[in-house]
Amino acid sequence: MQTPAAPAPRILPCGDQALSFQIGKDIDAGANARIIALAAALDAAAIPGVMDRVPTYRSLLVRYDPETIRGAVLGARLTALYAELEVGAQGGRLWRVPVLYGGEAGLDLDSLAAEKGLGTEELIALHMGAEYRVYMIGFAPGFAYLGGLPEALHAPRLATPRQLIPAGAVGIGGRQASINSVAGPSGWRFIAGTPVRLFDPARAEPFLLQAGDRVRFERIDVPAFARLAERAAAGSPVISPEAA
């Protein structure tokens, strides 16, 4: 059964073909776990008329066909599913992501360390010492928003975004961490790079990470980065998840 601490839901219409099922007001792992569990329960229920669902930090956007199911009926079904949720404390799969600190991708490593009054190695140790939670996938294909960044590393985005950051760049934006899934502009602060490809349309599962997964960063050197990047370019898997 659902824990007593579960926040009451709020259902908001998003036009005439979608609704947003929201819980709580804060971003936390408990609310996010409930949203992910609700998305899974909705999938299992296979409600006619439901076309898509997108879990976020603390809400679930559900698209539906209004000719098949009314929004009020869908909202009631979601509320019933939510009331029956069983949410465990265990997180999702654990990914150990190899990273090369500094270098071409880690443009802000030294300057961010200086800004924080830390030595470069101190910053790296803090970054590697945390376990991160994938709160949601969005913004770009396969881009994962990672919570769990140590408070000492919280940093504002750049006033002027850079125009091209490579895929695999490991960044910090506010209270969050990230791994670039595709190359593009960004105002995040980047401290490392990984050969792991979060998005590969040639894979059976194009997105590597899923909401609810966990991430730990593990340091590698330049030769190891080159070897793993070559494997990734050939379409071979670079890492595999550990079960929850």
Sequence and secondary structure as in RCSB ss.txt:
>XXXX:A:sequence
MQTPAAPAPRILPCGDQALSFQIGKDIDAGANARIIALAAALDAAAIPGVMDRVPTYRSLLVRYDPETIRGAVLG
ARLTALYAELEVGAQGGRLWRVPVLYGGEAGLDLDSLAAEKGLGTEELIALHMGAEYRVYMIGFAPGFAYLGGLP
EALHAPRLATPRQLIPAGAVGIGGRQASINSVAGPSGWRFIAGTPVRLFDPARAEPFLLQAGDRVRFERIDVPAF
ARLAERAAAGSPVISPEAA
>XXXX:A:secstr
   TT   EEEEE TTSEEEEEE SS  HHHHHHHHHHHHHHHHHT TTEEEEEE SSEEEEEE TTTS HHHHH
HHHHHHHHT    S    EEEEEEEESTTT TTHHHHHHHHT  HHHHHHHHHH  EEEEEE SSTT EEEE   
GGG B   SS EEEE TTEEEEEBTEEEE SS EEE SEEEEE S  SB TTSSSSB   TT EEEEEE  HHHH
HHHHHHHHTT  S   B  
